[in-house]
Amino acid sequence: MFVDEVKLKIIAGRGGNGRASFFPNRKGPNGGDGGNGGSVYIGIDKQMSNLNKYSGVSQFVGNDGILGGPNKRHGAHGEDLTILVPVGTTVVDLVTKQKSELTEQNPRVLICKGGNGGRGNDSFKSPTNQTPMNATPGLPGQVRDVHLIQKLIADYGLIGIPNTGKSTLLNELTAAKAVTANYAFTTLEPNLGVFDKKVIADIPGLIEGASTGKGLGIKFLKHIEKVKLLIHCISAESKDVTKDFNTVMNELELYNAVVAKKDMIVLLTKIDLVSEDEVEKKLKELKKVSEKVYPISVVDPESIEALKKLL
């Protein structure tokens, strides 16, 4: 299971109470202040690739400050807590809608500040009150409801309708082990692979109406928002390659016009499964809607090598 979104309640630590105590024979107050509650941060972990570890988790609670001690000893502060997430995760405050994206340049953000510690009775001593009895409780820490949204950091994004050979191509180009089969929606979640130090993301297939919730791909389109190049796969077995191309492009446009305008190459895949005349016919059709169209087959080393040079 690939988890890329979670909602969490974050509660910072409560401040420790101040202490009311006295030196022997009540020769003056000596109660110390309570420690501040621990704050809660969210920070990146470069080794994390998803939010799976937080599946089923609903909240995080920070560490409380410690009660002030006698002899004017200050209570210990609660230790700060950092919730680790993958690079590229966006934190959205569910109330204010404020967003903060976590990157290598912005690796850690404060989410909830711990509550202040209470005052011990020593801090209330004055010329007119040499034996104050009062101490104050620690204050509660901040509370926020947040939505964590992970966006994969990939260089290339494989897109297309279902069953166009995207996952097979990913496996051929990289060391990925994406599940492949000759039926729609074999890919149920994004797959990643690395080719020549560049990350390739394979996105589940898009169908007409994806932008309104049909199929699977729209759920994961956020993962190609940052890619430098879209690799649009269209099967040579298709009865209408132009329709397949337009279906995906229309859904991209409805999702995010900026994504739809990204640099793109179009691959006519599975050319080994149709005749040469059919390949030429479909290449000609696709070149009417895209300038950069290339035939490819995973069983044809020359076409794979040609693609590698393009990338």
C-alpha beads as a LAMMPS data file, in Angstrom:
LAMMPS data file: protein, C-alpha beads

311 atoms
310 bonds

1 atom types
1 bond types

-500.0 500.0 xlo xhi
-500.0 500.0 ylo yhi
-500.0 500.0 zlo zhi

Masses

1 110.0

Atoms # bond

1 1 1 0.000 0.000 0.000
2 1 1 1.264 3.440 -0.954
3 1 1 0.191 6.155 1.488
4 1 1 0.795 9.714 0.262
5 1 1 -1.751 11.649 2.339
6 1 1 -2.591 11.608 6.055
7 1 1 -4.511 13.865 8.399
8 1 1 -3.147 14.336 11.904
9 1 1 -3.995 16.191 15.082
10 1 1 -0.838 17.703 16.528
11 1 1 -0.755 18.638 20.219
12 1 1 2.321 20.318 21.678
13 1 1 3.432 19.528 25.221
14 1 1 1.899 21.279 28.194
15 1 1 4.086 23.460 30.385
16 1 1 5.022 22.054 33.778
17 1 1 3.351 23.572 36.836
18 1 1 5.181 26.024 39.027
19 1 1 5.913 24.775 42.550
20 1 1 4.851 26.370 45.821
21 1 1 7.422 25.447 48.481
22 1 1 9.458 27.115 51.245
23 1 1 12.810 26.976 52.897
24 1 1 12.775 25.320 56.341
25 1 1 10.817 27.250 58.945
26 1 1 9.142 29.144 56.120
27 1 1 12.121 31.437 55.711
28 1 1 10.990 32.443 52.276
29 1 1 9.640 30.756 49.142
30 1 1 11.831 28.493 47.061
31 1 1 9.407 26.990 44.510
32 1 1 10.866 26.882 40.997
33 1 1 9.166 27.520 37.669
34 1 1 7.846 24.651 35.590
35 1 1 9.578 23.691 32.357
36 1 1 8.144 24.639 29.006
37 1 1 6.264 21.988 27.056
38 1 1 7.983 20.412 24.087
39 1 1 7.201 21.847 20.659
40 1 1 6.281 19.679 17.669
41 1 1 8.038 20.063 14.328
42 1 1 7.710 18.342 10.974
43 1 1 10.998 17.655 9.195
44 1 1 12.313 15.785 6.179
45 1 1 13.939 12.371 6.152
46 1 1 15.728 11.819 2.826
47 1 1 15.422 8.048 3.259
48 1 1 11.619 8.077 3.432
49 1 1 9.711 7.431 0.187
50 1 1 6.099 7.537 1.439
51 1 1 3.868 8.182 4.441
52 1 1 3.041 4.513 5.031
53 1 1 4.302 4.562 8.625
54 1 1 1.512 6.977 9.557
55 1 1 -1.306 4.834 8.189
56 1 1 -3.761 4.420 11.056
57 1 1 -2.095 7.159 13.126
58 1 1 -4.450 9.986 14.093
59 1 1 -2.446 12.241 16.397
60 1 1 0.913 13.138 17.867
61 1 1 1.285 14.589 21.366
62 1 1 4.381 16.496 22.450
63 1 1 6.250 16.014 25.706
64 1 1 5.093 17.934 28.777
65 1 1 7.341 20.184 30.795
66 1 1 8.284 19.063 34.301
67 1 1 7.006 20.480 37.585
68 1 1 9.256 23.121 39.116
69 1 1 11.460 21.860 41.934
70 1 1 12.213 23.087 45.450
71 1 1 15.260 25.246 46.140
72 1 1 14.315 27.395 43.140
73 1 1 15.067 24.598 40.691
74 1 1 13.547 25.081 37.275
75 1 1 11.617 22.099 35.912
76 1 1 13.068 20.475 32.813
77 1 1 11.649 21.470 29.449
78 1 1 9.734 18.845 27.521
79 1 1 11.816 17.415 24.679
80 1 1 10.815 18.661 21.249
81 1 1 9.256 16.138 18.867
82 1 1 9.961 15.995 15.121
83 1 1 7.590 14.082 12.840
84 1 1 9.611 12.841 9.864
85 1 1 8.249 12.952 6.313
86 1 1 9.634 12.504 2.779
87 1 1 11.147 15.409 0.875
88 1 1 8.412 17.163 -1.089
89 1 1 5.703 16.826 1.551
90 1 1 3.328 19.765 1.953
91 1 1 1.788 20.551 5.347
92 1 1 -1.668 22.125 5.150
93 1 1 -3.348 23.639 8.208
94 1 1 -6.933 22.387 7.981
95 1 1 -8.307 25.509 9.672
96 1 1 -6.289 28.385 8.213
97 1 1 -5.416 26.550 4.945
98 1 1 -1.849 27.811 5.341
99 1 1 0.637 25.642 3.428
100 1 1 4.293 24.895 3.988
101 1 1 6.310 22.704 1.623
102 1 1 9.226 20.767 3.059
103 1 1 12.289 20.706 0.828
104 1 1 16.030 20.405 1.268
105 1 1 16.079 24.212 1.446
106 1 1 13.214 24.241 3.979
107 1 1 13.819 20.998 5.898
108 1 1 11.942 21.621 9.153
109 1 1 8.939 23.694 10.222
110 1 1 7.432 24.426 13.605
111 1 1 3.869 23.136 13.772
112 1 1 2.859 23.591 17.413
113 1 1 4.704 25.529 20.104
114 1 1 4.882 24.003 23.560
115 1 1 3.059 25.718 26.415
116 1 1 4.968 27.952 28.823
117 1 1 5.852 26.564 32.223
118 1 1 4.013 27.889 35.267
119 1 1 5.622 30.263 37.762
120 1 1 6.861 28.973 41.088
121 1 1 6.041 30.893 44.236
122 1 1 9.591 32.226 44.473
123 1 1 8.876 34.413 41.458
124 1 1 6.005 36.085 43.310
125 1 1 8.152 37.288 46.251
126 1 1 8.038 41.050 46.719
127 1 1 8.840 43.630 49.426
128 1 1 5.211 43.499 50.492
129 1 1 4.809 39.733 50.239
130 1 1 7.766 37.735 51.542
131 1 1 5.939 34.400 51.755
132 1 1 3.707 34.061 48.676
133 1 1 1.664 30.897 48.627
134 1 1 0.643 30.987 45.006
135 1 1 2.161 29.221 42.014
136 1 1 0.647 28.998 38.533
137 1 1 -0.053 25.965 36.371
138 1 1 1.694 25.392 33.085
139 1 1 -0.115 26.455 29.943
140 1 1 -1.355 23.998 27.329
141 1 1 0.585 23.642 24.095
142 1 1 -0.774 24.651 20.724
143 1 1 -3.105 22.295 18.873
144 1 1 -3.416 22.061 15.095
145 1 1 -5.112 19.745 12.640
146 1 1 -2.924 19.239 9.595
147 1 1 -3.070 17.445 6.272
148 1 1 0.213 15.963 5.029
149 1 1 0.360 15.662 1.240
150 1 1 3.369 13.996 -0.315
151 1 1 4.432 14.842 -3.856
152 1 1 7.106 12.639 -5.353
153 1 1 10.241 14.364 -6.549
154 1 1 10.747 12.861 -10.003
155 1 1 12.548 14.004 -13.151
156 1 1 10.329 12.144 -15.610
157 1 1 6.664 11.129 -15.391
158 1 1 5.194 8.204 -17.353
159 1 1 1.564 8.917 -18.243
160 1 1 -1.095 7.418 -20.491
161 1 1 -4.351 5.508 -20.473
162 1 1 -4.279 2.061 -18.800
163 1 1 -2.382 -0.828 -20.384
164 1 1 -0.009 1.144 -22.595
165 1 1 3.189 -0.466 -21.303
166 1 1 4.280 2.247 -18.874
167 1 1 5.292 -0.130 -16.095
168 1 1 7.036 -2.499 -18.509
169 1 1 9.006 0.436 -19.883
170 1 1 9.899 1.572 -16.361
171 1 1 11.220 -1.903 -15.594
172 1 1 13.239 -1.926 -18.815
173 1 1 14.833 1.469 -18.164
174 1 1 15.456 1.026 -14.453
175 1 1 15.853 -1.573 -11.734
176 1 1 12.218 -1.127 -10.694
177 1 1 10.070 -4.227 -10.277
178 1 1 6.651 -2.824 -11.124
179 1 1 3.878 -5.405 -11.578
180 1 1 2.906 -5.798 -15.232
181 1 1 0.056 -7.648 -16.960
182 1 1 -2.089 -7.312 -20.064
183 1 1 -5.118 -5.698 -18.426
184 1 1 -6.174 -2.229 -17.336
185 1 1 -5.199 -0.826 -13.946
186 1 1 -2.376 -3.265 -13.310
187 1 1 -0.643 -0.293 -11.688
188 1 1 -2.591 0.693 -8.589
189 1 1 -0.076 3.129 -7.136
190 1 1 2.929 5.113 -8.381
191 1 1 6.111 3.188 -9.084
192 1 1 9.559 4.747 -9.035
193 1 1 12.770 3.812 -10.766
194 1 1 16.158 5.443 -11.283
195 1 1 17.806 5.774 -14.679
196 1 1 21.152 7.569 -15.047
197 1 1 20.666 9.202 -11.631
198 1 1 17.261 10.529 -12.735
199 1 1 14.016 9.444 -11.066
200 1 1 11.160 8.157 -13.243
201 1 1 7.616 8.013 -11.823
202 1 1 5.075 5.621 -13.342
203 1 1 1.557 6.982 -12.702
204 1 1 -1.547 4.723 -12.806
205 1 1 -3.429 4.996 -16.090
206 1 1 -5.860 7.825 -16.781
207 1 1 -9.304 7.337 -18.284
208 1 1 -11.912 9.766 -19.536
209 1 1 -13.609 11.335 -16.526
210 1 1 -10.583 10.874 -14.264
211 1 1 -10.781 14.519 -13.204
212 1 1 -14.233 13.806 -11.753
213 1 1 -13.054 10.774 -9.808
214 1 1 -13.198 7.895 -12.291
215 1 1 -10.344 5.420 -12.383
216 1 1 -7.155 5.700 -10.362
217 1 1 -4.730 8.073 -12.033
218 1 1 -6.160 11.419 -10.944
219 1 1 -5.433 10.545 -7.312
220 1 1 -1.746 10.400 -8.106
221 1 1 -1.353 13.195 -10.657
222 1 1 0.096 15.449 -7.982
223 1 1 3.216 13.325 -8.225
224 1 1 4.043 14.649 -11.702
225 1 1 3.590 18.335 -10.846
226 1 1 7.345 18.714 -10.369
227 1 1 8.653 16.558 -13.233
228 1 1 10.800 18.124 -15.931
229 1 1 9.495 15.912 -18.730
230 1 1 6.278 13.962 -19.331
231 1 1 6.616 10.679 -21.220
232 1 1 3.204 10.006 -22.764
233 1 1 2.793 6.330 -23.678
234 1 1 0.242 5.290 -26.321
235 1 1 -0.136 1.673 -27.393
236 1 1 0.276 0.742 -31.052
237 1 1 -2.590 -1.714 -30.448
238 1 1 -4.972 1.195 -29.882
239 1 1 -7.859 1.565 -32.324
240 1 1 -7.642 5.359 -32.085
241 1 1 -4.292 6.782 -30.954
242 1 1 -5.439 10.384 -31.389
243 1 1 -8.388 9.794 -29.073
244 1 1 -6.101 8.185 -26.480
245 1 1 -3.753 11.170 -26.667
246 1 1 -6.571 13.692 -26.314
247 1 1 -8.191 11.784 -23.449
248 1 1 -5.069 12.095 -21.316
249 1 1 -4.348 15.683 -22.323
250 1 1 -7.911 16.769 -21.556
251 1 1 -7.759 15.202 -18.108
252 1 1 -4.395 16.849 -17.439
253 1 1 -5.822 20.205 -18.490
254 1 1 -8.805 19.783 -16.184
255 1 1 -6.516 18.780 -13.326
256 1 1 -3.843 21.438 -13.730
257 1 1 -3.226 23.526 -16.833
258 1 1 0.416 24.075 -15.835
259 1 1 1.050 20.318 -15.754
260 1 1 -0.593 19.917 -19.168
261 1 1 1.861 22.422 -20.651
262 1 1 5.006 20.670 -19.409
263 1 1 7.590 19.444 -21.903
264 1 1 6.484 16.113 -23.328
265 1 1 7.529 13.323 -25.633
266 1 1 5.057 10.776 -26.997
267 1 1 6.001 7.109 -27.252
268 1 1 4.128 4.747 -29.537
269 1 1 4.642 1.572 -27.499
270 1 1 4.221 -2.139 -28.257
271 1 1 5.168 -1.675 -31.919
272 1 1 6.272 -5.312 -32.044
273 1 1 2.631 -6.368 -31.715
274 1 1 1.366 -4.735 -34.936
275 1 1 2.484 -4.573 -38.566
276 1 1 5.018 -2.056 -39.838
277 1 1 2.304 -0.404 -41.951
278 1 1 0.156 -0.002 -38.830
279 1 1 3.082 1.560 -36.959
280 1 1 3.710 4.073 -39.752
281 1 1 0.025 4.946 -39.955
282 1 1 -0.247 5.613 -36.221
283 1 1 3.003 7.550 -36.050
284 1 1 1.650 9.826 -38.786
285 1 1 -1.583 10.332 -36.830
286 1 1 0.249 11.186 -33.617
287 1 1 2.574 13.638 -35.335
288 1 1 -0.503 15.716 -36.116
289 1 1 -1.014 16.354 -32.384
290 1 1 2.564 16.264 -31.082
291 1 1 5.936 17.196 -32.550
292 1 1 7.994 14.680 -30.579
293 1 1 6.753 11.154 -31.324
294 1 1 8.926 8.037 -31.167
295 1 1 8.210 4.340 -31.794
296 1 1 9.384 1.923 -29.132
297 1 1 9.270 -1.701 -28.088
298 1 1 10.786 -3.221 -24.968
299 1 1 11.878 -6.206 -27.082
300 1 1 13.732 -3.929 -29.501
301 1 1 17.081 -2.911 -27.940
302 1 1 17.682 -0.239 -30.590
303 1 1 14.498 1.653 -29.753
304 1 1 15.270 1.430 -26.033
305 1 1 18.782 2.775 -26.595
306 1 1 17.366 5.608 -28.718
307 1 1 15.010 6.523 -25.869
308 1 1 17.853 6.469 -23.353
309 1 1 19.736 8.972 -25.484
310 1 1 16.666 11.243 -25.515
311 1 1 16.561 11.182 -21.737

Bonds

1 1 1 2
2 1 2 3
3 1 3 4
4 1 4 5
5 1 5 6
6 1 6 7
7 1 7 8
8 1 8 9
9 1 9 10
10 1 10 11
11 1 11 12
12 1 12 13
13 1 13 14
14 1 14 15
15 1 15 16
16 1 16 17
17 1 17 18
18 1 18 19
19 1 19 20
20 1 20 21
21 1 21 22
22 1 22 23
23 1 23 24
24 1 24 25
25 1 25 26
26 1 26 27
27 1 27 28
28 1 28 29
29 1 29 30
30 1 30 31
31 1 31 32
32 1 32 33
33 1 33 34
34 1 34 35
35 1 35 36
36 1 36 37
37 1 37 38
38 1 38 39
39 1 39 40
40 1 40 41
41 1 41 42
42 1 42 43
43 1 43 44
44 1 44 45
45 1 45 46
46 1 46 47
47 1 47 48
48 1 48 49
49 1 49 50
50 1 50 51
51 1 51 52
52 1 52 53
53 1 53 54
54 1 54 55
55 1 55 56
56 1 56 57
57 1 57 58
58 1 58 59
59 1 59 60
60 1 60 61
61 1 61 62
62 1 62 63
63 1 63 64
64 1 64 65
65 1 65 66
66 1 66 67
67 1 67 68
68 1 68 69
69 1 69 70
70 1 70 71
71 1 71 72
72 1 72 73
73 1 73 74
74 1 74 75
75 1 75 76
76 1 76 77
77 1 77 78
78 1 78 79
79 1 79 80
80 1 80 81
81 1 81 82
82 1 82 83
83 1 83 84
84 1 84 85
85 1 85 86
86 1 86 87
87 1 87 88
88 1 88 89
89 1 89 90
90 1 90 91
91 1 91 92
92 1 92 93
93 1 93 94
94 1 94 95
95 1 95 96
96 1 96 97
97 1 97 98
98 1 98 99
99 1 99 100
100 1 100 101
101 1 101 102
102 1 102 103
103 1 103 104
104 1 104 105
105 1 105 106
106 1 106 107
107 1 107 108
108 1 108 109
109 1 109 110
110 1 110 111
111 1 111 112
112 1 112 113
113 1 113 114
114 1 114 115
115 1 115 116
116 1 116 117
117 1 117 118
118 1 118 119
119 1 119 120
120 1 120 121
121 1 121 122
122 1 122 123
123 1 123 124
124 1 124 125
125 1 125 126
126 1 126 127
127 1 127 128
128 1 128 129
129 1 129 130
130 1 130 131
131 1 131 132
132 1 132 133
133 1 133 134
134 1 134 135
135 1 135 136
136 1 136 137
137 1 137 138
138 1 138 139
139 1 139 140
140 1 140 141
141 1 141 142
142 1 142 143
143 1 143 144
144 1 144 145
145 1 145 146
146 1 146 147
147 1 147 148
148 1 148 149
149 1 149 150
150 1 150 151
151 1 151 152
152 1 152 153
153 1 153 154
154 1 154 155
155 1 155 156
156 1 156 157
157 1 157 158
158 1 158 159
159 1 159 160
160 1 160 161
161 1 161 162
162 1 162 163
163 1 163 164
164 1 164 165
165 1 165 166
166 1 166 167
167 1 167 168
168 1 168 169
169 1 169 170
170 1 170 171
171 1 171 172
172 1 172 173
173 1 173 174
174 1 174 175
175 1 175 176
176 1 176 177
177 1 177 178
178 1 178 179
179 1 179 180
180 1 180 181
181 1 181 182
182 1 182 183
183 1 183 184
184 1 184 185
185 1 185 186
186 1 186 187
187 1 187 188
188 1 188 189
189 1 189 190
190 1 190 191
191 1 191 192
192 1 192 193
193 1 193 194
194 1 194 195
195 1 195 196
196 1 196 197
197 1 197 198
198 1 198 199
199 1 199 200
200 1 200 201
201 1 201 202
202 1 202 203
203 1 203 204
204 1 204 205
205 1 205 206
206 1 206 207
207 1 207 208
208 1 208 209
209 1 209 210
210 1 210 211
211 1 211 212
212 1 212 213
213 1 213 214
214 1 214 215
215 1 215 216
216 1 216 217
217 1 217 218
218 1 218 219
219 1 219 220
220 1 220 221
221 1 221 222
222 1 222 223
223 1 223 224
224 1 224 225
225 1 225 226
226 1 226 227
227 1 227 228
228 1 228 229
229 1 229 230
230 1 230 231
231 1 231 232
232 1 232 233
233 1 233 234
234 1 234 235
235 1 235 236
236 1 236 237
237 1 237 238
238 1 238 239
239 1 239 240
240 1 240 241
241 1 241 242
242 1 242 243
243 1 243 244
244 1 244 245
245 1 245 246
246 1 246 247
247 1 247 248
248 1 248 249
249 1 249 250
250 1 250 251
251 1 251 252
252 1 252 253
253 1 253 254
254 1 254 255
255 1 255 256
256 1 256 257
257 1 257 258
258 1 258 259
259 1 259 260
260 1 260 261
261 1 261 262
262 1 262 263
263 1 263 264
264 1 264 265
265 1 265 266
266 1 266 267
267 1 267 268
268 1 268 269
269 1 269 270
270 1 270 271
271 1 271 272
272 1 272 273
273 1 273 274
274 1 274 275
275 1 275 276
276 1 276 277
277 1 277 278
278 1 278 279
279 1 279 280
280 1 280 281
281 1 281 282
282 1 282 283
283 1 283 284
284 1 284 285
285 1 285 286
286 1 286 287
287 1 287 288
288 1 288 289
289 1 289 290
290 1 290 291
291 1 291 292
292 1 292 293
293 1 293 294
294 1 294 295
295 1 295 296
296 1 296 297
297 1 297 298
298 1 298 299
299 1 299 300
300 1 300 301
301 1 301 302
302 1 302 303
303 1 303 304
304 1 304 305
305 1 305 306
306 1 306 307
307 1 307 308
308 1 308 309
309 1 309 310
310 1 310 311
